[in-house]
Amino acid sequence: MSQYPVPSSPSAALRTSVALLGALRLGFSGWAAMRPRRVASGVGVSDEQVDAAVPYVRALAARELALATGALLAFRRGHPGTFWVASMAASDLFDAVVYELLAELGTLERARARRSTLLALSSAVPEAATAVALARQT
């Protein structure tokens, strides 16, 4: 038996992180919805293919909106938000794999795709750690 008591609910810091992650996703969702060409260009879509990428960026914005809404509602209702944070980590990990695959296929510019991959991984790792911490405290 551990000498330290295990809390029955997530700490205030973890709960706050769920709200912050949700707010960040909400902001990105709005930006992607309003500036889909900019987002597509930023991840490495060539100038010639930016217009074709717009529906995919809008789908990405919708995914981000769903994740943000779920996390923020969980926070508001006092739920830990473990599912939503784990889903954020999974979606960012998926994005990293897709960026690398599309760069390998020549669809995305290699240098921009690599930066996008690193950005996605830099989100996925702390989100995964937060999800694990939330799961351990509930």
Backbone hydrogen bonds in HBPLUS format (Angstrom, degrees):
<---DONOR---> <-ACCEPTOR-->    atom                        ^
c    i                          cat <-CA-CA->   ^        H-A-AA   ^      H-
h    n   atom  resd res      DA  || num        DHA   H-A  angle D-A-AA Bond
n    s   type  num  typ     dist DA aas  dist angle  dist       angle   num
A0015-ARG N   A0011-SER O   2.94 MM   4  6.23 165.0  1.96 156.2 160.8     1
A0016-THR N   A0012-ALA O   2.86 MM   4  6.00 155.7  1.92 146.1 153.0     2
A0017-SER N   A0013-ALA O   2.96 MM   4  6.19 146.1  2.08 140.5 150.0     3
A0018-VAL N   A0014-LEU O   3.16 MM   4  6.52 145.1  2.29 146.4 154.4     4
A0019-ALA N   A0015-ARG O   3.34 MM   4  6.74 156.1  2.40 145.6 150.8     5
A0020-LEU N   A0016-THR O   2.90 MM   4  6.21 159.2  1.94 153.6 159.9     6
A0021-LEU N   A0017-SER O   2.84 MM   4  5.96 163.8  1.87 149.3 153.6     7
A0022-GLY N   A0018-VAL O   2.99 MM   4  6.14 156.4  2.05 143.7 150.6     8
A0023-ALA N   A0019-ALA O   2.89 MM   4  6.13 154.7  1.95 146.8 153.8     9
A0024-LEU N   A0020-LEU O   2.89 MM   4  6.15 159.0  1.94 152.7 157.9    10
A0025-ARG N   A0021-LEU O   3.00 MM   4  6.20 161.1  2.04 148.1 153.2    11
A0026-LEU N   A0022-GLY O   2.91 MM   4  6.11 152.0  1.99 145.5 153.8    12
A0027-GLY N   A0023-ALA O   2.98 MM   4  6.24 157.8  2.03 148.0 153.2    13
A0028-PHE N   A0024-LEU O   2.95 MM   4  6.25 160.7  1.99 151.0 156.2    14
A0029-SER N   A0025-ARG O   2.83 MM   4  5.98 155.8  1.88 148.1 155.2    15
A0030-GLY N   A0026-LEU O   3.06 MM   4  6.33 160.8  2.10 149.8 153.6    16
A0031-TRP N   A0027-GLY O   3.02 MM   4  6.26 161.6  2.05 149.7 154.9    17
A0032-ALA N   A0028-PHE O   2.82 MM   4  5.97 167.9  1.84 156.2 159.3    18
A0033-ALA N   A0029-SER O   2.94 MM   4  6.08 154.2  2.00 146.5 153.8    19
A0034-MET N   A0030-GLY O   2.97 MM   4  6.11 150.2  2.06 144.6 152.5    20
A0035-ARG N   A0031-TRP O   2.76 MM   4  5.74 145.9  1.88 150.8 160.3    21
A0039-VAL N   A0035-ARG O   3.09 MM   4  6.42 158.9  2.14 157.0 163.0    22
A0040-ALA N   A0036-PRO O   2.94 MM   4  6.12 165.8  1.96 148.7 152.8    23
A0041-SER N   A0037-ARG O   2.92 MM   4  6.07 164.1  1.94 147.3 151.8    24
A0042-GLY N   A0038-ARG O   2.87 MM   4  5.98 151.2  1.95 141.9 150.7    25
A0043-VAL N   A0039-VAL O   3.10 MM   4  6.42 141.7  2.26 150.2 158.4    26
A0045-VAL N   A0040-ALA O   3.02 MM   5  5.45 160.3  2.06 152.0 146.3    27
A0044-GLY N   A0041-SER O   3.10 MM   3  5.24 151.8  2.18 102.9 111.7    28
A0109-GLU N   A0044-GLY O   2.87 MM  65  4.76 163.3  1.90 128.8 132.7    29
A0049-GLN N   A0046-SER O   2.95 MM   3  5.31 140.8  2.11 108.5 119.7    30
A0053-ALA N   A0049-GLN O   3.16 MM   4  6.42 133.0  2.39 145.5 158.7    31
A0053-ALA N   A0050-VAL O   2.99 MM   3  5.12 134.6  2.20 100.7 113.9    32
A0054-VAL N   A0051-ASP O   3.36 MM   3  5.46 152.8  2.44 101.0 108.4    33
A0056-TYR N   A0053-ALA O   3.00 MM   3  5.38 123.0  2.34 110.4 125.0    34
A0057-VAL N   A0053-ALA O   3.03 MM   4  6.35 152.8  2.11 155.3 163.9    35
A0058-ARG N   A0054-VAL O   2.95 MM   4  6.20 155.4  2.01 154.5 161.5    36
A0059-ALA N   A0055-PRO O   3.00 MM   4  6.24 145.2  2.13 137.4 146.6    37
A0060-LEU N   A0056-TYR O   2.93 MM   4  6.22 149.7  2.02 141.3 149.9    38
A0061-ALA N   A0057-VAL O   2.86 MM   4  6.18 151.3  1.94 146.2 154.0    39
A0062-ALA N   A0058-ARG O   2.97 MM   4  6.26 149.3  2.07 141.8 149.7    40
A0063-ARG N   A0059-ALA O   2.97 MM   4  6.29 154.0  2.04 147.0 154.0    41
A0064-GLU N   A0060-LEU O   2.94 MM   4  6.22 161.4  1.97 151.8 156.7    42
A0065-LEU N   A0061-ALA O   2.90 MM   4  6.11 151.1  1.99 144.0 152.2    43
A0066-ALA N   A0062-ALA O   2.96 MM   4  6.22 156.8  2.01 148.3 153.8    44
A0067-LEU N   A0063-ARG O   2.98 MM   4  6.28 163.4  2.01 154.8 158.7    45
A0068-ALA N   A0064-GLU O   2.88 MM   4  6.01 161.7  1.92 148.4 154.0    46
A0069-THR N   A0065-LEU O   2.88 MM   4  5.96 166.2  1.90 150.2 154.3    47
A0070-GLY N   A0066-ALA O   3.00 MM   4  6.12 164.3  2.02 147.9 152.4    48
A0071-ALA N   A0067-LEU O   3.01 MM   4  6.19 165.3  2.03 149.5 153.4    49
A0072-LEU N   A0068-ALA O   2.89 MM   4  6.04 167.5  1.90 156.0 159.9    50
A0073-LEU N   A0069-THR O   2.88 MM   4  5.96 157.8  1.93 149.9 156.1    51
A0074-ALA N   A0070-GLY O   2.94 MM   4  6.07 155.9  1.99 145.1 152.1    52
A0075-PHE N   A0071-ALA O   2.96 MM   4  6.19 161.5  1.99 148.5 153.5    53
A0076-ARG N   A0072-LEU O   2.91 MM   4  6.09 164.1  1.94 145.3 150.0    54
A0077-ARG N   A0073-LEU O   2.91 MM   4  6.03 150.4  2.00 146.9 154.3    55
A0079-HIS N   A0074-ALA O   2.81 MM   5  4.82 140.5  1.97 152.9 150.4    56
A0078-GLY N   A0075-PHE O   3.09 MM   3  5.17 157.5  2.15 104.2 111.2    57
A0085-VAL N   A0081-GLY O   3.01 MM   4  6.25 162.8  2.04 162.0 167.0    58
A0086-ALA N   A0082-THR O   2.89 MM   4  6.03 163.8  1.92 156.7 161.6    59
A0087-SER N   A0083-PHE O   2.88 MM   4  6.03 148.4  1.98 141.9 151.3    60
A0088-MET N   A0084-TRP O   2.94 MM   4  6.19 145.1  2.06 140.0 149.2    61
A0089-ALA N   A0085-VAL O   3.03 MM   4  6.34 159.6  2.07 148.7 153.2    62
A0090-ALA N   A0086-ALA O   2.94 MM   4  6.20 160.1  1.98 148.1 153.7    63
A0091-SER N   A0087-SER O   2.91 MM   4  6.06 156.5  1.96 145.3 151.6    64
A0092-ASP N   A0088-MET O   2.96 MM   4  6.19 156.2  2.02 150.5 156.8    65
A0093-LEU N   A0089-ALA O   2.93 MM   4  6.12 155.5  1.99 148.9 156.0    66
A0094-PHE N   A0090-ALA O   2.90 MM   4  6.08 157.2  1.95 146.1 152.5    67
A0095-ASP N   A0091-SER O   2.92 MM   4  6.17 155.9  1.98 142.6 149.2    68
A0096-ALA N   A0092-ASP O   3.01 MM   4  6.29 157.6  2.06 146.3 151.5    69
A0097-VAL N   A0093-LEU O   3.12 MM   4  6.45 157.8  2.17 150.0 155.1    70
A0098-VAL N   A0094-PHE O   2.93 MM   4  6.21 163.0  1.96 156.0 160.9    71
A0099-TYR N   A0095-ASP O   2.85 MM   4  6.09 163.8  1.87 159.7 163.4    72
A0100-GLU N   A0096-ALA O   3.17 MM   4  6.37 163.8  2.20 146.8 150.7    73
A0101-LEU N   A0097-VAL O   2.92 MM   4  6.14 159.1  1.96 150.7 157.1    74
A0102-LEU N   A0098-VAL O   2.83 MM   4  5.99 170.0  1.84 158.8 160.9    75
A0103-ALA N   A0099-TYR O   2.95 MM   4  6.08 147.9  2.06 143.3 152.3    76
A0104-GLU N   A0100-GLU O   2.93 MM   4  6.09 156.1  1.99 145.2 152.0    77
A0105-LEU N   A0101-LEU O   2.94 MM   4  6.22 146.8  2.05 146.4 155.8    78
A0107-THR N   A0102-LEU O   2.81 MM   5  5.13 136.4  2.00 163.4 162.6    79
A0108-LEU N   A0102-LEU O   3.23 MM   6  5.56 154.4  2.30 112.0 112.8    80
A0106-GLY N   A0103-ALA O   3.04 MM   3  4.98 148.6  2.14  97.7 107.5    81
A0113-ALA N   A0109-GLU O   2.89 MM   4  5.95 161.7  1.92 161.7 167.9    82
A0114-ARG N   A0110-ARG O   2.88 MM   4  6.04 152.3  1.96 149.0 156.4    83
A0115-ARG N   A0111-ALA O   3.11 MM   4  6.41 155.7  2.17 143.9 149.8    84
A0116-SER N   A0112-ARG O   2.90 MM   4  6.17 157.8  1.95 149.6 156.2    85
A0117-THR N   A0113-ALA O   2.82 MM   4  6.04 150.6  1.90 146.9 155.3    86
A0118-LEU N   A0114-ARG O   2.96 MM   4  6.23 162.6  1.99 150.3 154.1    87
A0119-LEU N   A0115-ARG O   2.89 MM   4  6.13 153.9  1.96 146.8 154.5    88
A0120-ALA N   A0116-SER O   2.89 MM   4  6.09 160.9  1.93 148.1 153.1    89
A0121-LEU N   A0117-THR O   2.90 MM   4  6.17 159.9  1.94 152.5 158.2    90
A0122-SER N   A0118-LEU O   2.83 MM   4  5.97 146.8  1.94 141.7 151.4    91
A0123-SER N   A0119-LEU O   3.17 MM   4  6.46 124.7  2.50 138.0 150.8    92
A0123-SER N   A0120-ALA O   3.20 MM   3  5.26 143.1  2.34  96.5 107.1    93
A0124-ALA N   A0120-ALA O   2.88 MM   4  6.13 160.4  1.92 149.3 155.5    94
A0125-VAL N   A0121-LEU O   3.06 MM   4  6.03 170.8  2.07 152.2 152.6    95
A0127-GLU N   A0123-SER O   3.13 MM   4  6.18 154.8  2.19 150.7 158.5    96
A0128-ALA N   A0124-ALA O   2.84 MM   4  5.94 157.4  1.89 150.1 156.2    97
A0129-ALA N   A0125-VAL O   2.98 MM   4  6.24 160.4  2.02 151.6 157.2    98
A0130-THR N   A0126-PRO O   2.86 MM   4  6.00 152.9  1.94 142.1 149.6    99
A0131-ALA N   A0127-GLU O   2.86 MM   4  6.11 157.3  1.91 148.9 155.1   100
A0132-VAL N   A0128-ALA O   2.94 MM   4  6.21 157.4  1.99 150.0 155.8   101
A0133-ALA N   A0129-ALA O   2.94 MM   4  6.17 161.5  1.98 146.4 151.7   102
A0134-LEU N   A0130-THR O   2.82 MM   4  6.05 157.4  1.87 151.4 157.8   103
A0135-ALA N   A0131-ALA O   2.91 MM   4  6.10 158.4  1.96 145.9 152.0   104
A0136-ARG N   A0132-VAL O   2.94 MM   4  6.19 150.7  2.03 149.4 157.2   105
A0137-GLN N   A0133-ALA O   3.15 MM   4  6.33 136.0  2.36 139.8 150.5   106
A0137-GLN N   A0134-LEU O   3.17 MM   3  5.23 132.0  2.42  96.3 109.0   107
